[in-house]
């Protein structure tokens, strides 16, 4: 039985492709298939953070504990019942954006398109006397970052080394994070007529006669002080943060 020599390659084996152009097309088609498979794998592993399935990711407990030891949070402004970090918290049903933020607040907001109003609320609440510590994605090209995060002193923006693995995710996030601290203005005063607290506390009025400046805690949280008149008081760790 004879074989048509035009259908054999130089080694004498049957040709798979009729010509070189067909071989190149097949090679490129195979390359596209491999790239698509790799892309799907990445979607399953890392890019889950960018999907529209959810914009809410729970704060890693160890990460929160480090900042809680420093600030002593009293309110989680954006939480679910199963992942709230404070005894007092706002759920999506309660709408944290519609609630007053007071005291020392922790905020890990939804990372979707609605993140801007959360940052604006944090900045305004700080002007009203609250301290808001926010875990945010680093997005320096966005309007909300440039408007509310860039004006802060350098010490108030703490970039997180490496990448965090949020609750509900099996892999580290593909974006960097930063902790942005919104503090009350120095010398902010309690409105006249506001009810006095039983004892001096962070965010409460200075007890000095005629001075109603909001009290603040030193970084190590052992000294409560007034930035206006200089009044100060030693406090036990974890105390003097609530009325």
N, C-alpha and C positions, 0 to 999 in steps of 0.2 A: 504494500500500500504506500503510494507516494504522497508526500506532504508538500503543499505549495511553499516554495522557499521564501516567498514574499511575506508569509505569515510567521516566519521564524526570525528571532533576533540573532545577533552575531554569535552567541554561544550555542545556537542551534535549538533553543527553547522557544515554545510558542509565544508570540507577542501578546502582552496584556493590553497594550494601548496601540492604536493604529499609527500614531505618530508622536513626535516630541511634544507638540502643543497639548495633546490630550493627556499626556503624562503630567505636564505642569499643572493643568486644571485639576486633575485628581489630587495632586500633592497639596494644592492650595485649599481644596475642599476638605481634605483631612486635617489641615492646620486649623481651619475654622471650627471644625467639630471639637478638636482638642481645646481650643480657646473657650468655646461655649461651655464645655464640661468644667473647665477650671473656674469660669465665671459663676456657674451654678453652685460650685462648692464654696466659693467665697461668699455667695449670698447666704448660704446655709450657716456658715461659720461666723464671719466677721460682720458682713454688711447687714445683719439682722437689726443693728442699731439704727440704720437709715430707712428701714421699711416703714410703711404707714400703718402696720399692724398695731403699734403702740408707740407713744412718745414718753411713757412713764417707766423709769428704771429705778429700782430701790437702791438707796444708799448702802454701800457695804458697811456692816455694823462696826467693824474695826476702825474704819475711817471716821465714822460719826463719833465713836467713843473718844478719839484723840481730840477732836474739837469740842466735844461736850465737857471734857476735863478742863479745857481752857476757858470756855465761855459760860457753861452752866445753862443750857437752853431750857426755856419754859414753854415754848410753843413750836409745833411743827406746822407750818402754814400750808403745805401741799403734801398730803399723805393719803394713804389707804388704810382702812382698819387693820389690815394684816401686816403693814410695814411701817406704821407710825413710830417715830423716834422719841416722842415726848408723850407724857400722860395727857396733855392737852394738844389737840390737833384739829385741822380742818380737812374734811373729805371733799371729793368733787361735788357731792350733793349739797354740802354746806357752802361751796364756792368761796374759797379763801380770798379771792379778789374782792369779794363783797363784804368781808369781815374786817374789823379793826385789828391791826397787828400791834401788839404791845409787849413790853419786856424784852427778853432775849430770844430771838426767833431763828429757827433753822429752816432753810428753804432749799429743796431739791426740786425745781419746778419741772413741768412737762417740757421736753426738749424739742417740741414741734414748732409750728408756725406761730403758736400762741405764747411763746416764751417772752416776747417783748413786754406785754402788760404786767407780767410778774416782776420783771426787773424794774419797771416804772413804779410799781407798788412798793417794792423794797426801798427804793430811793426816797419816795415820799414818806414812807413810814419812819425812816431814819430821821428825816427832817422834823417829824412829829414827836420824836423822842425814843423810838424803838432802836434796838440793835439787831440787824438782820445779817446773818451769815449764810451766803448762798453758794451752793456747788453748781457751777455752770460749765457748759462747753466753751472752749476758747474759740470765739468767732469774731476776731478783731475787725473783720470787714463789714459787720452788720451795724445797722443804725443804733440798735439798743446798746451794743458794746461801746461804740464810740460816744454815745450820749451819756451813758450812766456809769460806765466802768473806767474809761480813760481819765476823767477828771479826778479820780481818787488818788490819794498819795500812794507811792509805790508799796508801802508796807501794808496797804489794805487789799492788794491783789496778790494772792499766793498761788503760783503755778504748781500744779501737782506733778511730781516726777513720774515718768513712765505713763502707763495707761491703766485706768481703773477697770475692774471687772464688776459690773453692776449686778444686783440681785435679779435673777431671772435670765441671765446670760451665761453661756458656757465659755466665752472667750473675752479677752480684754476689748474695750471699746476702740474703734479705729480713729477716734478723735481725742485730743488732749483736753484736760479739765483744769479749772482754776477755782479757788475759793475766793470770792469777793465779799468783803466785809463792809457793810453800810452802817456807819456809826452816826449817832446824833451830833449835831454841831456843838463844838465846845461853848459852854456858857448858856446852852438852851435852858430856858426857865419854865417852871411849871405855871400854867395859867392861874391868874388870881382867882380865888374862890374854889379851887380844886381841893377835895377832901384830903387832909393830911394822913399819912400812913402811921401805923402804930409804932414802927421802928424804921430808922434809916435803911434804905435798900437801893440797889442799882436801878437807875431810872426814876427814883423818887426824888422829892425836893430836899435841898440842903436844909438841915435843922437850924443853921445859924439864923439869928433874928434878922429879918429883912432880906435874906438871900434865899431865893427859891430856884436856884440853878439845879438842873438834873445831876444827880450823883453818878459817878462812874467808878469802875473797879480797875485797879492796876492790872497789867498783863498777867501776873501770877495769881490774881484774884485773892490776895490776902489783905489788901488795903482798899477801903472805900474812901473816895475823896471828892472834893468839890473843885472843879477847874477854875472857879471864879474867885472865891474867898480863901481857898486853901484849907478848909476844914477837912479832917481826915479821921479815919477810925479803923483799927485792926479788925478783921473779920475772920471767922473760921472758914476753912476750905468748903465751898459749896453752899455757904450761907450768904445772907444779905443780898440775894438776887431777886427776891419777891417780897411784896408787902406782908 
